[in-house]
Amino acid sequence: MRLLERNYRTPGRGGGEIDLIMRAPDGTTVFVEVRQRGGASHGGAAASISATKQQRIVFAARHYLMRLRTPPACRFDVVLIEPSGIELLPAAFEAC
């Protein structure tokens, strides 16, 4: 994948932020959330992506896509960084 943007933020308070915006070889825009936790005592990195966090990411993605003349296909991936290793969750959630 090719990096398009890093730490994309919507203007104003209460908006959203996307860690990485990538372009897949097939042209799909991939919004990537990177989560890291030092341990699993609170559920690990995956547990930190709440419904509210997902809504903020989707909000920021919509804001980003509004700037484009023709919005491409897109998906939301998550990268989990745990003491045991790194895991990619492609299409981890959908925009509602």
MDTraj code that builds the backbone (N, CA, C; nanometers):
import mdtraj as md
import numpy as np

residues = "MET ARG LEU LEU GLU ARG ASN TYR ARG THR PRO GLY ARG GLY GLY GLY GLU ILE ASP LEU ILE MET ARG ALA PRO ASP GLY THR THR VAL PHE VAL GLU VAL ARG GLN ARG GLY GLY ALA SER HIS GLY GLY ALA ALA ALA SER ILE SER ALA THR LYS GLN GLN ARG ILE VAL PHE ALA ALA ARG HIS TYR LEU MET ARG LEU ARG THR PRO PRO ALA CYS ARG PHE ASP VAL VAL LEU ILE GLU PRO SER GLY ILE GLU LEU LEU PRO ALA ALA PHE GLU ALA CYS".split()
xyz = np.array([
    [0.0844, -0.1185, 0.0000],
    [0.0000, 0.0000, 0.0000],
    [0.0886, 0.1245, 0.0000],
    [0.0323, 0.2316, -0.0510],
    [0.1046, 0.3585, -0.0587],
    [0.0427, 0.4579, 0.0405],
    [0.1283, 0.5256, 0.1152],
    [0.0828, 0.6233, 0.2142],
    [0.0312, 0.7491, 0.1450],
    [-0.0911, 0.7916, 0.1821],
    [-0.1488, 0.9156, 0.1307],
    [-0.1430, 1.0268, 0.2348],
    [-0.1794, 0.9947, 0.3584],
    [-0.1822, 1.0931, 0.4680],
    [-0.1487, 1.0234, 0.5986],
    [-0.0947, 1.1018, 0.6905],
    [-0.0634, 1.0517, 0.8241],
    [-0.1237, 1.1484, 0.9254],
    [-0.1885, 1.0954, 1.0280],
    [-0.2501, 1.1758, 1.1340],
    [-0.3469, 1.2798, 1.0786],
    [-0.4382, 1.2357, 0.9932],
    [-0.5385, 1.3251, 0.9349],
    [-0.6413, 1.3605, 1.0421],
    [-0.6655, 1.4906, 1.0589],
    [-0.7604, 1.5374, 1.1608],
    [-0.8643, 1.6280, 1.0984],
    [-0.9858, 1.6176, 1.1479],
    [-1.0900, 1.7098, 1.1060],
    [-1.0721, 1.8387, 1.1854],
    [-1.1136, 1.9504, 1.1280],
    [-1.1002, 2.0764, 1.2016],
    [-1.1995, 2.0844, 1.3174],
    [-1.1661, 2.1611, 1.4171],
    [-1.2566, 2.1845, 1.5292],
    [-1.2490, 2.0769, 1.6350],
    [-1.3160, 2.1051, 1.7446],
    [-1.3201, 2.0098, 1.8555],
    [-1.4257, 1.9041, 1.8304],
    [-1.4036, 1.7869, 1.8854],
    [-1.5018, 1.6802, 1.8750],
    [-1.5007, 1.6055, 1.7431],
    [-1.4038, 1.6363, 1.6606],
    [-1.3945, 1.5691, 1.5314],
    [-1.3256, 1.4350, 1.5452],
    [-1.2703, 1.3914, 1.4376],
    [-1.2039, 1.2625, 1.4380],
    [-1.0615, 1.2733, 1.3888],
    [-0.9910, 1.1624, 1.4002],
    [-0.8518, 1.1553, 1.3575],
    [-0.8258, 1.0161, 1.3031],
    [-0.7500, 1.0107, 1.1945],
    [-0.7143, 0.8837, 1.1331],
    [-0.5629, 0.8738, 1.1324],
    [-0.5107, 0.7641, 1.1842],
    [-0.3661, 0.7478, 1.1938],
    [-0.2996, 0.7444, 1.0565],
    [-0.3496, 0.6600, 0.9674],
    [-0.2911, 0.6465, 0.8339],
    [-0.4017, 0.6361, 0.7295],
    [-0.3815, 0.7029, 0.6175],
    [-0.4685, 0.6844, 0.5027],
    [-0.3792, 0.6311, 0.3916],
    [-0.4149, 0.5128, 0.3430],
    [-0.3319, 0.4411, 0.2463],
    [-0.4117, 0.4146, 0.1180],
    [-0.3409, 0.3872, 0.0106],
    [-0.4045, 0.3440, -0.1139],
    [-0.3570, 0.2032, -0.1428],
    [-0.4508, 0.1104, -0.1518],
    [-0.4205, -0.0284, -0.1853],
    [-0.3917, -0.0382, -0.3351],
    [-0.3230, -0.1436, -0.3776],
    [-0.2927, -0.1598, -0.5209],
    [-0.4168, -0.1586, -0.6109],
    [-0.5326, -0.1999, -0.5585],
    [-0.6546, -0.2010, -0.6394],
    [-0.7265, -0.0665, -0.6409],
    [-0.6680, 0.0371, -0.5767],
    [-0.7269, 0.1703, -0.5743],
    [-0.8126, 0.1992, -0.4535],
    [-0.8366, 0.1005, -0.3696],
    [-0.9158, 0.1196, -0.2485],
    [-0.8419, 0.2117, -0.1526],
    [-0.9151, 0.3074, -0.0957],
    [-0.8588, 0.3921, 0.0092],
    [-0.8783, 0.3185, 0.1408],
    [-0.7699, 0.3032, 0.2151],
    [-0.7720, 0.2271, 0.3401],
    [-0.7430, 0.3223, 0.4557],
    [-0.8390, 0.3340, 0.5461],
    [-0.8229, 0.4146, 0.6661],
    [-0.7738, 0.3208, 0.7758],
    [-0.6569, 0.3500, 0.8307],
    [-0.5916, 0.2579, 0.9238],
    [-0.5835, 0.3203, 1.0626],
    [-0.6347, 0.2485, 1.1602],
    [-0.6218, 0.2857, 1.3014],
    [-0.5133, 0.1977, 1.3617],
    [-0.4160, 0.2590, 1.4271],
    [-0.3070, 0.1856, 1.4909],
    [-0.3282, 0.1940, 1.6417],
    [-0.3361, 0.0796, 1.7066],
    [-0.3587, 0.0749, 1.8511],
    [-0.2480, -0.0050, 1.9177],
    [-0.1987, 0.0484, 2.0275],
    [-0.0918, -0.0184, 2.1018],
    [-0.1286, -0.0232, 2.2494],
    [-0.1033, -0.1371, 2.3092],
    [-0.1224, -0.1547, 2.4527],
    [-0.0043, -0.2329, 2.5062],
    [0.0411, -0.1955, 2.6225],
    [0.1541, -0.2629, 2.6843],
    [0.1192, -0.3971, 2.7456],
    [-0.0091, -0.4197, 2.7685],
    [-0.0531, -0.5462, 2.8282],
    [-0.1995, -0.5696, 2.8027],
    [-0.2461, -0.6841, 2.8430],
    [-0.3856, -0.7225, 2.8181],
    [-0.4754, -0.7017, 2.9393],
    [-0.4271, -0.6322, 3.0413],
    [-0.5046, -0.6172, 3.1638],
    [-0.6380, -0.5455, 3.1424],
    [-0.6464, -0.4615, 3.0392],
    [-0.7721, -0.3917, 3.0091],
    [-0.8290, -0.4373, 2.8750],
    [-0.7978, -0.5584, 2.8345],
    [-0.8535, -0.6134, 2.7122],
    [-0.7630, -0.6061, 2.5910],
    [-0.6474, -0.5477, 2.6038],
    [-0.5554, -0.5402, 2.4909],
    [-0.5905, -0.4285, 2.3950],
    [-0.5128, -0.4182, 2.2886],
    [-0.5284, -0.3091, 2.1925],
    [-0.6631, -0.3128, 2.1217],
    [-0.7109, -0.4303, 2.0866],
    [-0.8380, -0.4408, 2.0139],
    [-0.9542, -0.3882, 2.0971],
    [-0.9514, -0.4096, 2.2264],
    [-1.0597, -0.3651, 2.3143],
    [-1.0668, -0.2133, 2.3251],
    [-0.9602, -0.1444, 2.2855],
    [-0.9589, 0.0014, 2.2973],
    [-1.0280, 0.0712, 2.1803],
    [-1.0783, -0.0051, 2.0847],
    [-1.1476, 0.0544, 1.9696],
    [-1.2976, 0.0429, 1.9945],
    [-1.3475, 0.1355, 2.0711],
    [-1.4890, 0.1347, 2.1102],
    [-1.5770, 0.1807, 1.9944],
    [-1.7065, 0.1694, 2.0133],
    [-1.8017, 0.2175, 1.9125],
    [-1.7859, 0.3681, 1.8915],
    [-1.7607, 0.4415, 1.9990],
    [-1.7392, 0.5857, 1.9885],
    [-1.6139, 0.6163, 1.9071],
    [-1.5066, 0.5419, 1.9315],
    [-1.3826, 0.5602, 1.8551],
    [-1.4068, 0.5308, 1.7079],
    [-1.4799, 0.4247, 1.6786],
    [-1.5120, 0.3908, 1.5403],
    [-1.5919, 0.5032, 1.4743],
    [-1.6884, 0.5605, 1.5456],
    [-1.7693, 0.6699, 1.4915],
    [-1.6819, 0.7906, 1.4569],
    [-1.5852, 0.8205, 1.5402],
    [-1.4958, 0.9341, 1.5136],
    [-1.4068, 0.9083, 1.3924],
    [-1.3627, 0.7848, 1.3770],
    [-1.2813, 0.7495, 1.2606],
    [-1.3653, 0.7604, 1.1333],
    [-1.4876, 0.7100, 1.1382],
    [-1.5776, 0.7177, 1.0225],
    [-1.6078, 0.8637, 0.9888],
    [-1.6307, 0.9461, 1.0899],
    [-1.6558, 1.0886, 1.0687],
    [-1.5377, 1.1529, 0.9957],
    [-1.4170, 1.1241, 1.0413],
    [-1.2972, 1.1804, 0.9777],
    [-1.2808, 1.1275, 0.8353],
    [-1.3129, 1.0001, 0.8139],
    [-1.3026, 0.9419, 0.6802],
    [-1.4008, 1.0106, 0.5852],
    [-1.5215, 1.0342, 0.6306],
    [-1.6196, 1.1039, 0.5464],
    [-1.5726, 1.2449, 0.5137],
    [-1.5150, 1.3110, 0.6112],
    [-1.4606, 1.4456, 0.5895],
    [-1.3509, 1.4412, 0.4829],
    [-1.2628, 1.3443, 0.4929],
    [-1.1545, 1.3283, 0.3948],
    [-1.2122, 1.3010, 0.2553],
    [-1.3090, 1.2109, 0.2461],
    [-1.3656, 1.1718, 0.1171],
    [-1.4449, 1.2845, 0.0509],
    [-1.5008, 1.3768, 0.1291],
    [-1.5754, 1.4897, 0.0731],
    [-1.4861, 1.5796, -0.0124],
    [-1.3573, 1.5781, 0.0141],
    [-1.2633, 1.6620, -0.0610],
    [-1.2369, 1.6074, -0.2009],
    [-1.2704, 1.4830, -0.2243],
    [-1.2389, 1.4170, -0.3505],
    [-1.3532, 1.4319, -0.4500],
    [-1.3183, 1.4470, -0.5747],
    [-1.4196, 1.4612, -0.6795],
    [-1.5031, 1.3336, -0.6921],
    [-1.4349, 1.2194, -0.6977],
    [-1.5015, 1.0901, -0.7071],
    [-1.4508, 1.0017, -0.5936],
    [-1.5321, 0.9820, -0.4900],
    [-1.4864, 0.8992, -0.3780],
    [-1.4577, 0.7554, -0.4216],
    [-1.3428, 0.7032, -0.3839],
    [-1.3077, 0.5647, -0.4184],
    [-1.3718, 0.4664, -0.3205],
    [-1.3607, 0.3388, -0.3538],
    [-1.3984, 0.2358, -0.2569],
    [-1.3079, 0.2526, -0.1356],
    [-1.3598, 0.2219, -0.0176],
    [-1.2751, 0.2366, 0.1014],
    [-1.3059, 0.1267, 0.2020],
    [-1.2148, 0.1128, 0.2987],
    [-1.2340, 0.0176, 0.4077],
    [-1.1571, 0.0689, 0.5293],
    [-1.1872, 0.0076, 0.6434],
    [-1.1260, 0.0463, 0.7707],
    [-1.0476, -0.0713, 0.8254],
    [-0.9162, -0.0572, 0.8284],
    [-0.8275, -0.1600, 0.8834],
    [-0.7787, -0.1165, 1.0211],
    [-0.7370, -0.2117, 1.1005],
    [-0.6788, -0.1845, 1.2314],
    [-0.5473, -0.2604, 1.2417],
    [-0.4450, -0.1929, 1.2927],
    [-0.3174, -0.2567, 1.3236],
    [-0.3055, -0.2607, 1.4756],
    [-0.2910, -0.3812, 1.5295],
    [-0.2773, -0.4004, 1.6743],
    [-0.1311, -0.4266, 1.7068],
    [-0.0774, -0.3485, 1.7990],
    [0.0604, -0.3681, 1.8435],
    [0.0545, -0.4121, 1.9891],
    [0.0899, -0.5365, 2.0110],
    [0.0858, -0.5980, 2.1440],
    [0.2261, -0.6478, 2.1783],
    [0.2535, -0.6749, 2.3044],
    [0.3842, -0.7320, 2.3395],
    [0.4127, -0.8627, 2.2654],
    [0.3064, -0.9344, 2.2276],
    [0.3241, -1.0621, 2.1587],
    [0.3472, -1.0474, 2.0088],
    [0.3286, -0.9275, 1.9549],
    [0.3517, -0.9064, 1.8123],
    [0.2559, -0.8062, 1.7509],
    [0.2620, -0.7952, 1.6195],
    [0.1790, -0.7020, 1.5435],
    [0.0794, -0.7819, 1.4605],
    [-0.0457, -0.7333, 1.4602],
    [-0.1501, -0.8024, 1.3853],
    [-0.2284, -0.7007, 1.3026],
    [-0.2531, -0.7329, 1.1766],
    [-0.3350, -0.6507, 1.0886],
    [-0.4746, -0.7109, 1.0803],
    [-0.5750, -0.6288, 1.1048],
    [-0.7140, -0.6701, 1.0914],
    [-0.7753, -0.5941, 0.9735],
    [-0.7702, -0.6531, 0.8527],
    [-0.8294, -0.5841, 0.7380],
    [-0.9818, -0.5801, 0.7496],
    [-1.0394, -0.4699, 0.7063],
    [-1.1849, -0.4513, 0.7122],
    [-1.2372, -0.4829, 0.8524],
    [-1.1740, -0.4233, 0.9524],
    [-1.2065, -0.4518, 1.0927],
    [-1.3452, -0.4050, 1.1321],
    [-1.3927, -0.2982, 1.0707],
    [-1.5295, -0.2504, 1.0961],
    [-1.5780, -0.1772, 0.9730],
    [-1.7086, -0.1503, 0.9710],
    [-1.7710, -0.0851, 0.8568],
    [-1.8314, 0.0476, 0.8995],
    [-1.8487, 0.1364, 0.8026],
    [-1.9181, 0.2617, 0.8287],
    [-2.0675, 0.2335, 0.8263],
    [-2.1379, 0.2858, 0.9234],
    [-2.2837, 0.2629, 0.9292],
    [-2.3582, 0.3796, 0.8712],
])
top = md.Topology()
chain = top.add_chain()
for i, resn in enumerate(residues, 1):
    res = top.add_residue(resn, chain, resSeq=i)
    for name in ("N", "CA", "C"):
        top.add_atom(name, md.element.get_by_symbol(name[0]), res)
traj = md.Trajectory(xyz[None], top)
